[in-house]
Amino acid sequence: MENIKITTAQFESKSGDKGYNLAVMERLAAEAAAEGSNVITFHECSLTGYTFAKNLSYDELFAISEFIPGGESIKNLIEISSEYNIAIIAGLFEKDKKGNIFKASVCVTEEGVIAKHRKLHPFINKNISRGESYTIFDLYGWRCGMLICYDNNVLENVRATKLLGADIIFMPHVTMCTPSSRPGSGFVDPKLWYNREEDPTSLRQEFDGPKGREWLMRWLPSRAHDNGVYVIFSNPIGMDDNQLKNGCSMIIDPYGDIIAECRKLGDDFVTALITPNKLKSSGGYRYTNARRPQLYSQIISKPHEPLQKVAWMDDMENNQSGL
C-alpha cells in the first residue's frame, strides 16, 4: 500500500435540496483535490439532509430516494469525481424496485459506484429497511470499510469490519447535541448558531462540552485504537432541520490520535496523510491478533432481540404531545 491523502468535510446541508447540497460538495471536493487529496468524505445523508426525514410519509421518503447506481445524484457525483480526480463518499436515501427504502452511503470514482453501504441500524423513519451486510472495498490499494452513524456505536460492527480486512473505516454521521440519559447531554439552542459571529465562544463551549465533542471523545478514538484502523469521521455543522449539529469532522489514526479535525464554525474540510506503517505498529493490531475466539464466539453469537431506543426522538415526541 502507498500513502494516500484523505479529506473529511463538514457543511450545513439543506433539507431536501439536493441541488444546493451537491453544489457545496462540488466546491469542497474541488478545493480538496487542488490541495492533492485523493478522497473526500461527507456526512450521513449529505445529499438530502437527514433529520427532516423523521416526519416524511412512505411516499414522500420514496420520492426523495434514488436508485443506486442509476439515480441522478449518483451520476452527478461521478461527474464531479471525474472532473476533479477525487473519490467521493456521500450519503442519501436509496430505493429499490421492490419498494424498499434504505439509508445508504456510496463511494464513487470516475469509474462509477465502487461501494455502497446500507445502514445496519436505521431509526429516523419507520419506513426505512435495515441493511444486512458489511461493506468492504478497495480504494487506491487500500482495503476500506464503511459504517453509518449508529452502526459505529455497536462496537461489534467495527470489529467485524476490521476482521473482514478493512484498514480504513469511513464513518459518516449526523450526531451529537441531542438528549439522552447520559448526564450533560441535550440539544444546543439554535440562537447560538445564528449569533456565532458576534459570540463564537458560547457556541464553541456548547459544541465542545458534554453535549458534543466531549461525548464523542468517550468512544470514537477507541474504535480506531482498539482495532488498529484509520477512522474517517464526518459530521454536519449547523442546522439539520430543527437540530443544531457541531461538526468536528476528524481523522483518527490507528493509535487513536486525532491527526486532523475541522474546527471552523461553518463549512470546512481537513486532510491527512494516511500511511501504512502505523497499522502493524498499533496496539490494536496486536490485540486483534491475540484474540481467542473459542472463549467467546458462542457468547457473542447468542441470539437476542435487538433493542434500539433513541432518546432524542422520544424527547421530541413528548414535547410535541405536550408531555
Beta strands, then each sheet from edge to edge (+ up, - down):
strand 1: 4-10
strand 2: 39-41
strand 3: 87-95
strand 4: 101-109
strand 5: 112-118
strand 6: 136-139
strand 7: 142-146
strand 8: 168-172
strand 9: 230-234
strand 10: 237-240
strand 11: 243-246
strand 12: 250-252
strand 13: 258-261
strand 14: 268-274
sheet 1: 5+ 4- 3+ 2+ 1+ 14-
sheet 2: 6+ 7- 8- 9- 12+ 13-
sheet 3: 10+ 11-
end
